[in-house]
């Protein structure tokens, strides 16, 4: 089922993204603790980038689930995943424009 190689490609990518997120947040935190002056905006940018990546990973995971469920023809679970994506999109749009 979900142990097929085609299903695990995005899963591996998400795992690498999580490691990159951890490294980005750690580097931004370390820089913000030990560096001041002109390098301070770099530390802040790294922290914001890491936080943005941390928010994006669950969204990508839901997209991965929708793709897998569509391939398995599990339409109810795919619809539930799409509903979650719609709610996330609505929430993000409401926070940006309201």
C-alpha positions as a Markdown table, in Angstrom:
| # | Residue | x | y | z |
|---|---|---|---|---|
| 1 | Unk | 0.0 | 0.0 | 0.0 |
| 2 | Unk | 1.8 | 3.2 | 1.2 |
| 3 | Unk | 5.1 | 1.4 | 1.3 |
| 4 | Unk | 5.5 | 1.5 | -2.5 |
| 5 | Unk | 8.5 | 3.5 | -3.7 |
| 6 | Unk | 6.4 | 6.1 | -5.5 |
| 7 | Unk | 4.6 | 6.9 | -2.3 |
| 8 | Unk | 7.8 | 7.4 | -0.3 |
| 9 | Unk | 9.4 | 10.0 | -2.6 |
| 10 | Unk | 7.6 | 13.0 | -1.2 |
| 11 | Unk | 7.8 | 11.5 | 2.3 |
| 12 | Unk | 11.6 | 11.5 | 2.0 |
| 13 | Unk | 11.5 | 15.0 | 0.7 |
| 14 | Unk | 9.4 | 16.1 | 3.6 |
| 15 | Unk | 11.8 | 14.5 | 6.0 |
| 16 | Unk | 14.7 | 16.4 | 4.4 |
| 17 | Unk | 12.6 | 19.6 | 4.6 |
| 18 | Unk | 12.1 | 19.0 | 8.3 |
| 19 | Unk | 15.9 | 18.6 | 8.8 |
| 20 | Unk | 16.5 | 21.8 | 6.8 |
| 21 | Unk | 13.9 | 23.6 | 8.9 |
| 22 | Unk | 15.6 | 22.5 | 12.1 |
| 23 | Unk | 19.0 | 23.6 | 10.8 |
| 24 | Unk | 17.7 | 26.9 | 9.7 |
| 25 | Unk | 16.0 | 27.6 | 13.0 |
| 26 | Unk | 19.1 | 26.5 | 14.9 |
| 27 | Unk | 21.4 | 28.7 | 12.8 |
| 28 | Unk | 19.1 | 31.7 | 13.2 |
| 29 | Unk | 18.8 | 31.2 | 16.9 |
| 30 | Unk | 22.6 | 30.8 | 17.3 |
| 31 | Unk | 23.2 | 33.9 | 15.2 |
| 32 | Unk | 20.6 | 36.0 | 17.1 |
| 33 | Unk | 22.3 | 35.0 | 20.5 |
| 34 | Unk | 25.9 | 35.7 | 19.5 |
| 35 | Unk | 25.8 | 38.3 | 16.7 |
| 36 | Unk | 24.8 | 41.9 | 16.8 |
| 37 | Unk | 25.1 | 44.8 | 14.4 |
| 38 | Unk | 24.8 | 44.4 | 10.7 |
| 39 | Unk | 24.4 | 40.6 | 10.9 |
| 40 | Unk | 21.3 | 40.8 | 13.2 |
| 41 | Unk | 18.9 | 41.1 | 10.2 |
| 42 | Unk | 20.4 | 37.9 | 8.8 |
| 43 | Unk | 19.6 | 36.1 | 12.0 |
| 44 | Unk | 16.1 | 37.4 | 12.0 |
| 45 | Unk | 15.6 | 36.4 | 8.4 |
| 46 | Unk | 16.8 | 32.9 | 9.1 |
| 47 | Unk | 14.4 | 32.6 | 12.0 |
| 48 | Unk | 11.4 | 33.8 | 9.9 |
| 49 | Unk | 12.4 | 31.4 | 7.1 |
| 50 | Unk | 12.6 | 28.5 | 9.5 |
| 51 | Unk | 9.2 | 29.4 | 10.9 |
| 52 | Unk | 7.7 | 29.6 | 7.5 |
| 53 | Unk | 9.1 | 26.3 | 6.5 |
| 54 | Unk | 7.8 | 24.8 | 9.8 |
| 55 | Unk | 4.3 | 26.0 | 8.8 |
| 56 | Unk | 4.6 | 24.7 | 5.2 |
| 57 | Unk | 5.6 | 21.2 | 6.1 |
| 58 | Unk | 2.2 | 20.1 | 7.5 |
| 59 | Unk | 0.5 | 21.6 | 4.5 |
| 60 | Unk | 2.8 | 19.6 | 2.1 |
| 61 | Unk | 2.1 | 16.5 | 4.2 |
| 62 | Unk | -1.7 | 16.9 | 3.7 |
| 63 | Unk | -1.1 | 17.4 | -0.1 |
| 64 | Unk | 1.0 | 14.2 | 0.0 |
| 65 | Unk | -1.9 | 12.3 | 1.7 |
| 66 | Unk | -4.4 | 13.6 | -0.8 |
| 67 | Unk | -2.2 | 12.3 | -3.7 |
| 68 | Unk | -1.7 | 8.9 | -2.0 |
| 69 | Unk | -5.4 | 8.5 | -1.3 |
| 70 | Unk | -6.3 | 9.5 | -4.9 |
| 71 | Unk | -3.9 | 6.9 | -6.2 |
| 72 | Unk | -5.4 | 4.3 | -3.9 |
| 73 | Unk | -8.9 | 5.4 | -5.0 |
| 74 | Unk | -9.9 | 6.1 | -1.4 |
| 75 | Unk | -12.1 | 9.0 | -2.3 |
| 76 | Unk | -13.6 | 9.7 | 1.1 |
| 77 | Unk | -10.1 | 10.1 | 2.7 |
| 78 | Unk | -9.0 | 12.2 | -0.4 |
| 79 | Unk | -12.0 | 14.4 | 0.1 |
| 80 | Unk | -11.3 | 14.8 | 3.8 |
| 81 | Unk | -7.7 | 15.9 | 2.9 |
| 82 | Unk | -9.0 | 18.4 | 0.3 |
| 83 | Unk | -11.4 | 19.7 | 3.0 |
| 84 | Unk | -8.5 | 20.3 | 5.3 |
| 85 | Unk | -6.6 | 22.1 | 2.5 |
| 86 | Unk | -9.6 | 24.3 | 1.8 |
| 87 | Unk | -9.9 | 25.2 | 5.6 |
| 88 | Unk | -6.1 | 26.0 | 5.7 |
| 89 | Unk | -6.3 | 28.2 | 2.6 |
| 90 | Unk | -9.4 | 30.0 | 4.0 |
| 91 | Unk | -7.6 | 30.6 | 7.4 |
| 92 | Unk | -4.5 | 31.8 | 5.7 |
| 93 | Unk | -6.4 | 34.1 | 3.4 |
| 94 | Unk | -8.5 | 35.5 | 6.2 |
| 95 | Unk | -5.4 | 36.3 | 8.3 |
| 96 | Unk | -3.7 | 38.0 | 5.4 |
| 97 | Unk | -6.6 | 40.1 | 4.1 |
| 98 | Unk | -8.7 | 40.7 | 7.2 |
